[in-house]
């Protein structure tokens, strides 16, 4: 089942965040082992014909959408370095906007809509009560840098990888809930460097 976003809950101070029984039922159990530990479970992301599951759509918008977007906004104000983009990644961030807006408007038409007239795009995010008109590909027409703009409208952290030297490099990211690592330190590192340091720091 699809879960409608609940009113904003907090992740700090009074900490009112909690999962409904329906949200717990959607969690992708079971764990592969009878314990939990940090892992990097990388696989191609393909929507699955599993109606109501977290895998049904490219993005999962669940009951915590409003809460997570409010928390992300606060974290980014407190730590501007939680969103970083090397200059050559501007086009990749516009690719992310393209994929995200088309996916959300297709999968959640009651929440999001996208209208296009050539390179003039009109975006309506009803959940966050925002309407934006911009020129696609022109970052000066957005209210903030492209990665920050779209990253404040989707759940989950984002790391964008560039491919060069027969390797992948994390050259842009919006990371507001890291576990034992820092985007400001790791941005520009290769995939191997990034995870080798994470493994060392977690020991």
TIRO-2110 file (N, C-alpha, C; in Angstrom, 1 decimal):
// TIRO-2110
0.8, -1.2, 0.0, N, 1, A
0.0, 0.0, 0.0, CA, 1, A
0.9, 1.2, 0.0, C, 1, A
0.4, 2.3, -0.6, N, 2, A
1.1, 3.6, -0.6, CA, 2, A
0.7, 4.4, 0.6, C, 2, A
1.7, 4.9, 1.3, N, 3, A
1.4, 5.7, 2.6, CA, 3, A
1.4, 7.2, 2.3, C, 3, A
0.3, 7.8, 2.7, N, 4, A
0.2, 9.3, 2.5, CA, 4, A
1.1, 9.9, 3.6, C, 4, A
1.8, 11.0, 3.2, N, 5, A
2.7, 11.7, 4.2, CA, 5, A
1.9, 12.2, 5.4, C, 5, A
2.5, 12.0, 6.6, N, 6, A
1.9, 12.4, 7.8, CA, 6, A
2.3, 13.8, 8.1, C, 6, A
1.7, 14.5, 9.1, N, 7, A
2.2, 15.8, 9.5, CA, 7, A
3.6, 15.7, 10.0, C, 7, A
4.3, 16.9, 10.0, N, 8, A
5.7, 16.9, 10.3, CA, 8, A
5.9, 16.4, 11.7, C, 8, A
6.9, 15.4, 11.8, N, 9, A
7.4, 14.9, 13.1, CA, 9, A
8.8, 15.4, 13.3, C, 9, A
9.3, 15.4, 14.5, N, 10, A
10.6, 16.0, 14.7, CA, 10, A
11.7, 14.9, 15.0, C, 10, A
12.9, 15.2, 14.6, N, 11, A
14.0, 14.3, 14.8, CA, 11, A
15.0, 14.8, 15.9, C, 11, A
14.6, 15.8, 16.6, N, 12, A
15.4, 16.4, 17.6, CA, 12, A
14.5, 17.0, 18.7, C, 12, A
15.2, 17.5, 19.7, N, 13, A
14.4, 18.1, 20.9, CA, 13, A
13.4, 17.1, 21.4, C, 13, A
12.1, 17.3, 21.1, N, 14, A
11.0, 16.4, 21.7, CA, 14, A
11.0, 15.1, 20.9, C, 14, A
11.6, 15.0, 19.8, N, 15, A
11.7, 13.7, 19.0, CA, 15, A
10.4, 13.0, 18.9, C, 15, A
9.5, 13.4, 18.0, N, 16, A
8.2, 12.8, 17.9, CA, 16, A
8.1, 11.8, 16.8, C, 16, A
9.3, 11.6, 16.1, N, 17, A
9.3, 10.6, 14.9, CA, 17, A
8.9, 9.2, 15.4, C, 17, A
8.1, 8.6, 14.6, N, 18, A
7.8, 7.1, 14.8, CA, 18, A
7.2, 6.6, 13.5, C, 18, A
7.3, 5.3, 13.4, N, 19, A
6.8, 4.5, 12.2, CA, 19, A
5.4, 4.0, 12.6, C, 19, A
4.5, 4.1, 11.6, N, 20, A
3.2, 3.4, 11.7, CA, 20, A
3.4, 1.9, 11.5, C, 20, A
2.4, 1.1, 11.9, N, 21, A
2.5, -0.3, 11.6, CA, 21, A
2.6, -0.6, 10.1, C, 21, A
1.9, 0.2, 9.3, N, 22, A
1.9, 0.1, 7.9, CA, 22, A
3.3, 0.4, 7.3, C, 22, A
4.0, 1.3, 7.9, N, 23, A
5.4, 1.7, 7.4, CA, 23, A
6.3, 0.5, 7.8, C, 23, A
6.2, 0.0, 8.9, N, 24, A
7.0, -1.2, 9.3, CA, 24, A
6.8, -2.4, 8.4, C, 24, A
5.6, -2.6, 8.1, N, 25, A
5.2, -3.7, 7.2, CA, 25, A
5.8, -3.6, 5.8, C, 25, A
6.1, -2.3, 5.4, N, 26, A
6.7, -2.1, 4.1, CA, 26, A
8.2, -2.2, 4.1, C, 26, A
8.8, -2.3, 5.3, N, 27, A
10.3, -2.3, 5.3, CA, 27, A
10.8, -3.6, 4.7, C, 27, A
11.9, -3.5, 3.9, N, 28, A
12.3, -4.6, 3.1, CA, 28, A
13.0, -5.7, 3.9, C, 28, A
12.3, -6.3, 4.9, N, 29, A
12.8, -7.5, 5.6, CA, 29, A
12.8, -8.6, 4.6, C, 29, A
13.5, -9.7, 4.9, N, 30, A
14.4, -9.9, 6.1, CA, 30, A
15.8, -9.4, 5.8, C, 30, A
16.6, -9.2, 6.9, N, 31, A
18.0, -9.0, 6.7, CA, 31, A
18.6, -10.3, 6.2, C, 31, A
19.7, -10.2, 5.4, N, 32, A
20.4, -11.4, 4.9, CA, 32, A
21.0, -12.3, 6.1, C, 32, A
21.3, -11.6, 7.2, N, 33, A
21.8, -12.3, 8.4, CA, 33, A
21.0, -11.9, 9.6, C, 33, A
21.2, -12.7, 10.7, N, 34, A
20.4, -12.4, 11.9, CA, 34, A
21.1, -11.4, 12.8, C, 34, A
21.6, -10.3, 12.1, N, 35, A
22.2, -9.2, 12.8, CA, 35, A
22.2, -8.0, 11.8, C, 35, A
22.4, -6.8, 12.4, N, 36, A
22.4, -5.6, 11.5, CA, 36, A
23.8, -5.0, 11.6, C, 36, A
24.4, -4.6, 10.5, N, 37, A
25.6, -3.9, 10.4, CA, 37, A
25.6, -3.1, 9.2, C, 37, A
26.4, -2.0, 9.2, N, 38, A
26.6, -1.2, 8.0, CA, 38, A
27.0, -2.0, 6.8, C, 38, A
26.5, -1.7, 5.7, N, 39, A
26.9, -2.4, 4.5, CA, 39, A
26.6, -1.5, 3.3, C, 39, A
27.3, -1.9, 2.2, N, 40, A
27.1, -1.2, 0.9, CA, 40, A
26.4, -2.1, -0.1, C, 40, A
25.1, -2.1, -0.1, N, 41, A
24.3, -3.0, -1.0, CA, 41, A
24.0, -2.3, -2.3, C, 41, A
25.0, -2.3, -3.2, N, 42, A
24.8, -1.6, -4.5, CA, 42, A
24.3, -2.6, -5.5, C, 42, A
23.2, -2.2, -6.2, N, 43, A
22.7, -3.0, -7.3, CA, 43, A
21.9, -2.0, -8.2, C, 43, A
21.7, -2.4, -9.5, N, 44, A
20.9, -1.5, -10.3, CA, 44, A
19.5, -1.3, -9.8, C, 44, A
19.1, 0.0, -9.8, N, 45, A
17.8, 0.3, -9.3, CA, 45, A
16.7, 0.1, -10.4, C, 45, A
15.9, -0.9, -10.3, N, 46, A
14.8, -1.1, -11.2, CA, 46, A
13.5, -1.2, -10.5, C, 46, A
12.5, -0.3, -10.8, N, 47, A
11.2, -0.5, -10.2, CA, 47, A
10.7, -1.9, -10.4, C, 47, A
10.0, -2.5, -9.4, N, 48, A
9.6, -3.9, -9.5, CA, 48, A
8.0, -3.9, -9.4, C, 48, A
7.5, -4.9, -10.0, N, 49, A
6.0, -5.1, -10.0, CA, 49, A
5.6, -5.6, -8.6, C, 49, A
5.8, -4.9, -7.6, N, 50, A
5.5, -5.3, -6.2, CA, 50, A
4.6, -4.1, -5.7, C, 50, A
3.3, -4.1, -6.0, N, 51, A
2.5, -3.0, -5.7, CA, 51, A
2.5, -2.7, -4.2, C, 51, A
2.7, -1.4, -3.9, N, 52, A
2.7, -0.9, -2.6, CA, 52, A
4.0, -1.0, -1.8, C, 52, A
5.0, -1.7, -2.4, N, 53, A
6.3, -1.9, -1.7, CA, 53, A
7.2, -0.7, -1.9, C, 53, A
8.3, -0.7, -1.2, N, 54, A
9.3, 0.4, -1.4, CA, 54, A
10.0, 0.3, -2.7, C, 54, A
9.8, -0.8, -3.4, N, 55, A
10.5, -0.9, -4.7, CA, 55, A
9.6, -0.7, -5.9, C, 55, A
8.4, -0.2, -5.7, N, 56, A
7.4, -0.1, -6.8, CA, 56, A
7.8, 1.0, -7.7, C, 56, A
8.3, 2.1, -7.2, N, 57, A
8.6, 3.3, -8.1, CA, 57, A
10.1, 3.6, -8.0, C, 57, A
10.6, 4.5, -8.9, N, 58, A
12.0, 4.9, -8.9, CA, 58, A
12.3, 5.6, -7.5, C, 58, A
11.4, 6.5, -7.1, N, 59, A
11.5, 7.1, -5.7, CA, 59, A
10.3, 6.6, -4.9, C, 59, A
10.6, 6.3, -3.6, N, 60, A
9.6, 6.0, -2.7, CA, 60, A
9.2, 7.2, -1.9, C, 60, A
8.0, 7.7, -2.0, N, 61, A
7.5, 8.8, -1.1, CA, 61, A
6.6, 8.2, -0.1, C, 61, A
7.1, 8.3, 1.2, N, 62, A
6.3, 7.6, 2.2, CA, 62, A
5.7, 8.6, 3.2, C, 62, A
5.3, 8.0, 4.4, N, 63, A
4.6, 8.8, 5.4, CA, 63, A
5.6, 9.8, 6.0, C, 63, A
6.9, 9.7, 5.9, N, 64, A
7.8, 10.6, 6.5, CA, 64, A
8.3, 11.7, 5.6, C, 64, A
7.7, 11.9, 4.4, N, 65, A
8.2, 12.8, 3.5, CA, 65, A
8.3, 14.2, 4.1, C, 65, A
7.3, 14.7, 4.6, N, 66, A
7.3, 16.1, 5.1, CA, 66, A
8.2, 16.3, 6.3, C, 66, A
8.3, 15.3, 7.2, N, 67, A
9.3, 15.3, 8.3, CA, 67, A
10.7, 15.3, 7.8, C, 67, A
11.0, 14.5, 6.8, N, 68, A
12.4, 14.4, 6.4, CA, 68, A
12.8, 15.7, 5.6, C, 68, A
11.9, 16.2, 4.8, N, 69, A
12.2, 17.5, 4.1, CA, 69, A
12.4, 18.6, 5.1, C, 69, A
11.6, 18.7, 6.2, N, 70, A
11.8, 19.7, 7.1, CA, 70, A
13.2, 19.6, 7.8, C, 70, A
13.5, 18.4, 8.2, N, 71, A
14.8, 18.1, 8.8, CA, 71, A
16.0, 18.4, 7.9, C, 71, A
15.8, 18.0, 6.6, N, 72, A
16.9, 18.3, 5.7, CA, 72, A
17.1, 19.8, 5.5, C, 72, A
16.1, 20.6, 5.5, N, 73, A
16.2, 22.0, 5.4, CA, 73, A
17.0, 22.6, 6.6, C, 73, A
16.7, 22.1, 7.8, N, 74, A
17.4, 22.6, 9.0, CA, 74, A
18.9, 22.2, 8.9, C, 74, A
19.1, 20.9, 8.6, N, 75, A
20.5, 20.5, 8.5, CA, 75, A
21.3, 21.3, 7.5, C, 75, A
20.8, 21.6, 6.3, N, 76, A
21.5, 22.3, 5.3, CA, 76, A
21.8, 23.7, 5.7, C, 76, A
20.9, 24.3, 6.5, N, 77, A
21.1, 25.7, 7.1, CA, 77, A
22.3, 25.6, 8.1, C, 77, A
22.3, 24.6, 8.9, N, 78, A
23.3, 24.4, 10.0, CA, 78, A
24.6, 24.0, 9.4, C, 78, A
24.6, 23.2, 8.3, N, 79, A
25.8, 22.7, 7.7, CA, 79, A
25.8, 22.8, 6.2, C, 79, A
26.1, 24.0, 5.7, N, 80, A
26.0, 24.2, 4.2, CA, 80, A
26.9, 23.2, 3.5, C, 80, A
28.0, 22.7, 4.1, N, 81, A
28.8, 21.7, 3.4, CA, 81, A
28.2, 20.3, 3.3, C, 81, A
26.9, 20.2, 3.7, N, 82, A
26.2, 18.9, 3.5, CA, 82, A
25.8, 18.8, 2.1, C, 82, A
25.9, 19.8, 1.3, N, 83, A
25.5, 19.8, -0.2, CA, 83, A
26.7, 20.4, -0.9, C, 83, A
27.4, 19.6, -1.7, N, 84, A
28.6, 20.1, -2.4, CA, 84, A
28.6, 19.6, -3.8, C, 84, A
29.0, 20.4, -4.8, N, 85, A
29.1, 20.0, -6.2, CA, 85, A
30.3, 20.6, -6.8, C, 85, A
31.2, 19.8, -7.4, N, 86, A
32.3, 20.3, -8.1, CA, 86, A
31.8, 20.9, -9.4, C, 86, A
32.5, 22.0, -9.9, N, 87, A
31.9, 22.7, -11.0, CA, 87, A
31.5, 21.9, -12.2, C, 87, A
32.3, 20.9, -12.6, N, 88, A
32.0, 20.1, -13.8, CA, 88, A
30.7, 19.2, -13.6, C, 88, A
30.1, 19.2, -12.5, N, 89, A
29.0, 18.4, -12.2, CA, 89, A
27.6, 19.1, -12.4, C, 89, A
27.6, 20.3, -12.9, N, 90, A
26.4, 21.0, -13.1, CA, 90, A
25.4, 20.3, -14.0, C, 90, A
26.0, 19.8, -15.2, N, 91, A
25.1, 19.1, -16.1, CA, 91, A
24.5, 17.8, -15.5, C, 91, A
25.4, 17.1, -14.7, N, 92, A
24.9, 15.9, -14.0, CA, 92, A
23.7, 16.2, -13.1, C, 92, A
23.8, 17.3, -12.4, N, 93, A
22.7, 17.7, -11.5, CA, 93, A
21.5, 18.0, -12.2, C, 93, A
21.6, 18.6, -13.4, N, 94, A
20.4, 18.8, -14.3, CA, 94, A
19.8, 17.5, -14.8, C, 94, A
20.7, 16.5, -15.0, N, 95, A
20.2, 15.2, -15.4, CA, 95, A
19.4, 14.6, -14.2, C, 95, A
19.8, 14.9, -13.0, N, 96, A
19.1, 14.4, -11.8, CA, 96, A
17.8, 15.1, -11.7, C, 96, A
17.7, 16.4, -12.0, N, 97, A
16.4, 17.1, -12.0, CA, 97, A
15.5, 16.5, -13.0, C, 97, A
16.0, 16.2, -14.2, N, 98, A
15.2, 15.7, -15.3, CA, 98, A
14.6, 14.3, -14.8, C, 98, A
15.5, 13.4, -14.4, N, 99, A
15.0, 12.1, -14.0, CA, 99, A
14.0, 12.2, -12.8, C, 99, A
14.3, 13.0, -11.8, N, 100, A
13.5, 13.1, -10.6, CA, 100, A
12.1, 13.7, -11.0, C, 100, A
12.1, 14.8, -11.7, N, 101, A
10.8, 15.4, -12.0, CA, 101, A
9.9, 14.5, -12.8, C, 101, A
10.5, 13.9, -13.8, N, 102, A
9.7, 13.0, -14.7, CA, 102, A
9.2, 11.8, -13.9, C, 102, A
10.1, 11.2, -13.0, N, 103, A
9.7, 10.1, -12.2, CA, 103, A
8.6, 10.4, -11.2, C, 103, A
8.8, 11.5, -10.5, N, 104, A
7.8, 11.9, -9.5, CA, 104, A
6.4, 12.2, -10.1, C, 104, A
6.4, 13.0, -11.2, N, 105, A
5.2, 13.4, -11.8, CA, 105, A
4.4, 12.2, -12.4, C, 105, A
5.2, 11.2, -12.9, N, 106, A
4.6, 10.1, -13.5, CA, 106, A
4.0, 9.1, -12.4, C, 106, A
4.8, 8.9, -11.3, N, 107, A
4.4, 7.9, -10.3, CA, 107, A
3.5, 8.5, -9.2, C, 107, A
3.6, 9.8, -9.0, N, 108, A
2.7, 10.4, -7.9, CA, 108, A
2.1, 11.7, -8.5, C, 108, A
1.2, 11.5, -9.5, N, 109, A
0.6, 12.7, -10.1, CA, 109, A
-0.3, 13.5, -9.2, C, 109, A
-0.8, 12.9, -8.1, N, 110, A
-1.5, 13.7, -7.1, CA, 110, A
-0.7, 14.6, -6.3, C, 110, A
0.6, 14.3, -6.2, N, 111, A
1.5, 15.1, -5.4, CA, 111, A
2.4, 16.1, -6.3, C, 111, A
2.8, 15.6, -7.5, N, 112, A
3.7, 16.4, -8.3, CA, 112, A
3.2, 16.5, -9.7, C, 112, A
3.5, 17.6, -10.4, N, 113, A
3.2, 17.8, -11.8, CA, 113, A
4.3, 18.6, -12.5, C, 113, A
4.6, 18.2, -13.7, N, 114, A
5.6, 18.9, -14.5, CA, 114, A
5.0, 19.2, -15.9, C, 114, A
5.1, 20.5, -16.3, N, 115, A
4.7, 21.0, -17.6, CA, 115, A
5.9, 21.6, -18.3, C, 115, A
6.0, 21.3, -19.6, N, 116, A
7.2, 21.8, -20.3, CA, 116, A
6.8, 22.5, -21.6, C, 116, A
7.4, 23.6, -21.9, N, 117, A
7.2, 24.3, -23.1, CA, 117, A
8.6, 24.6, -23.6, C, 117, A
9.2, 23.7, -24.4, N, 118, A
10.6, 23.8, -24.8, CA, 118, A
11.4, 23.7, -23.6, C, 118, A
12.3, 24.6, -23.4, N, 119, A
13.2, 24.6, -22.2, CA, 119, A
12.6, 25.3, -21.0, C, 119, A
11.4, 25.8, -21.1, N, 120, A
10.7, 26.4, -20.0, CA, 120, A
9.9, 25.3, -19.3, C, 120, A
10.3, 25.1, -18.0, N, 121, A
9.7, 24.0, -17.2, CA, 121, A
8.9, 24.7, -16.1, C, 121, A
7.7, 24.0, -15.8, N, 122, A
6.8, 24.5, -14.7, CA, 122, A
6.6, 23.3, -13.7, C, 122, A
7.1, 23.4, -12.5, N, 123, A
7.1, 22.3, -11.6, CA, 123, A
6.2, 22.7, -10.4, C, 123, A
5.3, 21.7, -10.0, N, 124, A
4.4, 22.0, -8.9, CA, 124, A
4.6, 20.8, -7.9, C, 124, A
5.1, 21.1, -6.7, N, 125, A
5.2, 20.1, -5.7, CA, 125, A
4.1, 20.5, -4.6, C, 125, A
3.0, 19.7, -4.7, N, 126, A
1.9, 20.0, -3.9, CA, 126, A
2.2, 19.7, -2.4, C, 126, A
3.0, 18.7, -2.1, N, 127, A
3.3, 18.4, -0.7, CA, 127, A
4.0, 19.5, 0.0, C, 127, A
4.9, 20.2, -0.7, N, 128, A
5.7, 21.2, -0.1, CA, 128, A
5.1, 22.6, -0.5, C, 128, A
4.0, 22.6, -1.2, N, 129, A
3.3, 23.8, -1.6, CA, 129, A
4.3, 24.8, -2.3, C, 129, A
5.0, 24.3, -3.3, N, 130, A
5.9, 25.1, -4.1, CA, 130, A
5.6, 25.0, -5.6, C, 130, A
5.6, 26.1, -6.3, N, 131, A
5.5, 26.2, -7.7, CA, 131, A
6.7, 26.9, -8.3, C, 131, A
7.4, 26.3, -9.2, N, 132, A
8.6, 26.9, -9.8, CA, 132, A
8.6, 26.9, -11.3, C, 132, A
9.1, 28.0, -11.8, N, 133, A
9.2, 28.1, -13.3, CA, 133, A
10.7, 28.4, -13.5, C, 133, A
11.3, 27.6, -14.4, N, 134, A
12.7, 27.8, -14.6, CA, 134, A
13.1, 27.4, -16.1, C, 134, A
14.2, 27.8, -16.5, N, 135, A
14.8, 27.4, -17.8, CA, 135, A
15.7, 26.2, -17.6, C, 135, A
15.3, 25.1, -18.2, N, 136, A
16.0, 23.8, -18.0, CA, 136, A
17.5, 24.0, -18.5, C, 136, A
18.4, 23.7, -17.6, N, 137, A
19.8, 23.8, -17.9, CA, 137, A
20.5, 25.1, -17.5, C, 137, A
19.7, 26.1, -17.1, N, 138, A
20.2, 27.4, -16.7, CA, 138, A
20.1, 27.5, -15.2, C, 138, A
21.2, 27.2, -14.5, N, 139, A
21.1, 27.2, -13.0, CA, 139, A
20.8, 28.6, -12.4, C, 139, A
21.0, 29.7, -13.2, N, 140, A
20.7, 31.0, -12.6, CA, 140, A
19.2, 31.2, -12.5, C, 140, A
18.4, 30.3, -13.1, N, 141, A
16.9, 30.5, -13.1, CA, 141, A
16.3, 29.7, -11.9, C, 141, A
17.1, 29.0, -11.2, N, 142, A
16.6, 28.2, -10.0, CA, 142, A
16.8, 29.1, -8.7, C, 142, A
16.0, 28.9, -7.7, N, 143, A
16.2, 29.6, -6.5, CA, 143, A
17.5, 29.3, -5.7, C, 143, A
18.1, 28.2, -6.0, N, 144, A
19.3, 27.7, -5.4, CA, 144, A
20.0, 26.7, -6.3, C, 144, A
21.3, 26.3, -6.0, N, 145, A
22.0, 25.4, -6.9, CA, 145, A
21.2, 24.2, -7.2, C, 145, A
21.3, 23.6, -8.4, N, 146, A
20.4, 22.5, -8.9, CA, 146, A
20.4, 21.3, -7.9, C, 146, A
21.5, 20.9, -7.4, N, 147, A
21.5, 19.7, -6.5, CA, 147, A
20.7, 20.0, -5.2, C, 147, A
21.0, 21.2, -4.6, N, 148, A
20.3, 21.6, -3.4, CA, 148, A
18.8, 21.7, -3.7, C, 148, A
18.4, 22.3, -4.8, N, 149, A
17.0, 22.5, -5.2, CA, 149, A
16.3, 21.2, -5.3, C, 149, A
16.7, 20.2, -6.0, N, 150, A
16.0, 19.0, -6.2, CA, 150, A
16.2, 18.1, -5.0, C, 150, A
17.4, 18.2, -4.3, N, 151, A
17.6, 17.3, -3.2, CA, 151, A
16.7, 17.6, -2.0, C, 151, A
16.2, 18.8, -1.9, N, 152, A
15.3, 19.2, -0.8, CA, 152, A
13.9, 18.7, -1.1, C, 152, A
13.7, 18.0, -2.2, N, 153, A
12.3, 17.5, -2.6, CA, 153, A
12.2, 16.0, -2.7, C, 153, A
13.3, 15.3, -2.3, N, 154, A
13.3, 13.8, -2.4, CA, 154, A
13.9, 13.3, -1.1, C, 154, A
13.4, 12.1, -0.7, N, 155, A
13.9, 11.5, 0.6, CA, 155, A
15.2, 10.7, 0.2, C, 155, A
16.0, 10.6, 1.2, N, 156, A
17.2, 9.9, 1.1, CA, 156, A
18.4, 10.8, 0.6, C, 156, A
19.6, 10.4, 1.0, N, 157, A
20.8, 11.1, 0.6, CA, 157, A
21.1, 10.8, -0.8, C, 157, A
21.9, 11.8, -1.5, N, 158, A
22.2, 11.6, -2.9, CA, 158, A
23.7, 11.8, -3.0, C, 158, A
24.3, 10.9, -3.8, N, 159, A
25.8, 11.0, -4.1, CA, 159, A
25.8, 10.8, -5.6, C, 159, A
26.4, 11.8, -6.3, N, 160, A
26.5, 11.7, -7.8, CA, 160, A
28.0, 11.3, -8.1, C, 160, A
28.1, 10.3, -9.0, N, 161, A
29.4, 9.8, -9.3, CA, 161, A
29.8, 10.2, -10.8, C, 161, A
31.0, 10.7, -11.0, N, 162, A
31.5, 10.9, -12.3, CA, 162, A
32.5, 9.8, -12.7, C, 162, A
32.5, 9.4, -14.0, N, 163, A
33.3, 8.3, -14.4, CA, 163, A
34.5, 8.9, -15.2, C, 163, A
35.7, 8.6, -14.8, N, 164, A
36.9, 8.9, -15.5, CA, 164, A
38.1, 8.1, -14.9, C, 164, A
39.1, 8.0, -15.7, N, 165, A
40.3, 7.2, -15.3, CA, 165, A
39.9, 5.8, -14.9, C, 165, A
38.9, 5.2, -15.6, N, 166, A
38.5, 3.9, -15.4, CA, 166, A
38.0, 3.7, -13.9, C, 166, A
37.4, 4.7, -13.4, N, 167, A
37.0, 4.7, -12.0, CA, 167, A
35.8, 5.6, -11.8, C, 167, A
35.2, 5.5, -10.7, N, 168, A
34.0, 6.4, -10.3, CA, 168, A
34.5, 7.4, -9.2, C, 168, A
34.1, 8.6, -9.3, N, 169, A
34.5, 9.6, -8.4, CA, 169, A
33.2, 10.3, -7.8, C, 169, A
33.1, 10.5, -6.5, N, 170, A
32.0, 11.2, -5.9, CA, 170, A
32.3, 12.7, -6.0, C, 170, A
31.7, 13.3, -7.0, N, 171, A
32.0, 14.7, -7.3, CA, 171, A
30.9, 15.6, -6.9, C, 171, A
29.8, 15.1, -6.4, N, 172, A
28.7, 15.9, -6.0, CA, 172, A
27.9, 15.1, -5.0, C, 172, A
27.3, 15.7, -4.0, N, 173, A
26.4, 15.0, -3.1, CA, 173, A
25.6, 15.9, -2.2, C, 173, A
24.5, 15.4, -1.7, N, 174, A
23.7, 16.0, -0.7, CA, 174, A
23.5, 15.0, 0.4, C, 174, A
24.2, 15.1, 1.4, N, 175, A
24.3, 14.1, 2.5, CA, 175, A
23.9, 14.8, 3.8, C, 175, A
22.7, 14.6, 4.3, N, 176, A
22.3, 15.2, 5.5, CA, 176, A
22.2, 14.2, 6.7, C, 176, A
22.4, 12.9, 6.5, N, 177, A
22.4, 12.0, 7.6, CA, 177, A
23.5, 10.9, 7.4, C, 177, A
24.8, 11.4, 7.3, N, 178, A
25.9, 10.5, 7.1, CA, 178, A
26.1, 9.6, 8.4, C, 178, A
26.7, 8.4, 8.2, N, 179, A
27.0, 7.6, 9.3, CA, 179, A
28.6, 7.5, 9.3, C, 179, A
29.2, 8.2, 10.2, N, 180, A
30.6, 8.2, 10.4, CA, 180, A
31.5, 8.6, 9.2, C, 180, A
31.0, 9.5, 8.4, N, 181, A
31.8, 10.1, 7.3, CA, 181, A
31.3, 11.5, 7.0, C, 181, A
32.1, 12.2, 6.2, N, 182, A
31.9, 13.6, 5.9, CA, 182, A
31.9, 13.8, 4.4, C, 182, A
30.9, 14.4, 3.8, N, 183, A
30.9, 14.7, 2.4, CA, 183, A
32.0, 15.8, 2.1, C, 183, A
32.1, 16.8, 3.0, N, 184, A
33.1, 17.8, 2.8, CA, 184, A
34.5, 17.2, 2.7, C, 184, A
34.8, 16.1, 3.4, N, 185, A
36.1, 15.5, 3.4, CA, 185, A
36.3, 14.6, 2.1, C, 185, A
35.2, 13.9, 1.8, N, 186, A
35.3, 12.8, 0.7, CA, 186, A
35.0, 13.3, -0.7, C, 186, A
34.3, 14.5, -0.9, N, 187, A
34.0, 14.9, -2.2, CA, 187, A
35.2, 15.0, -3.1, C, 187, A
35.1, 14.4, -4.3, N, 188, A
36.2, 14.4, -5.2, CA, 188, A
37.0, 13.1, -5.2, C, 188, A
36.8, 12.3, -4.1, N, 189, A
37.5, 11.0, -4.0, CA, 189, A
36.9, 9.9, -4.9, C, 189, A
37.8, 9.0, -5.3, N, 190, A
37.3, 7.8, -6.0, CA, 190, A
36.4, 7.0, -5.1, C, 190, A
35.7, 6.1, -5.8, N, 191, A
34.8, 5.2, -5.0, CA, 191, A
35.6, 4.4, -4.0, C, 191, A
36.7, 3.8, -4.5, N, 192, A
37.6, 3.0, -3.6, CA, 192, A
38.1, 3.8, -2.4, C, 192, A
38.6, 5.0, -2.7, N, 193, A
39.2, 5.8, -1.6, CA, 193, A
38.1, 6.2, -0.6, C, 193, A
37.0, 6.5, -1.1, N, 194, A
35.9, 6.9, -0.2, CA, 194, A
35.5, 5.8, 0.8, C, 194, A
35.4, 4.6, 0.3, N, 195, A
35.0, 3.5, 1.1, CA, 195, A
36.1, 2.9, 1.9, C, 195, A
37.4, 3.0, 1.4, N, 196, A
38.5, 2.5, 2.3, CA, 196, A
38.6, 3.4, 3.5, C, 196, A
38.4, 4.7, 3.3, N, 197, A
38.5, 5.6, 4.5, CA, 197, A
37.3, 5.4, 5.4, C, 197, A
36.1, 5.1, 4.9, N, 198, A
35.0, 4.8, 5.8, CA, 198, A
35.2, 3.6, 6.6, C, 198, A
35.8, 2.6, 6.0, N, 199, A
36.1, 1.3, 6.7, CA, 199, A
37.1, 1.6, 7.8, C, 199, A
38.2, 2.4, 7.5, N, 200, A
39.2, 2.7, 8.5, CA, 200, A
38.6, 3.4, 9.7, C, 200, A
37.7, 4.4, 9.4, N, 201, A
37.2, 5.3, 10.4, CA, 201, A
36.2, 4.5, 11.3, C, 201, A
35.6, 3.5, 10.8, N, 202, A
34.6, 2.8, 11.5, CA, 202, A
35.2, 1.7, 12.4, C, 202, A
36.5, 1.5, 12.3, N, 203, A
37.1, 0.4, 13.1, CA, 203, A
37.4, 0.9, 14.5, C, 203, A
END
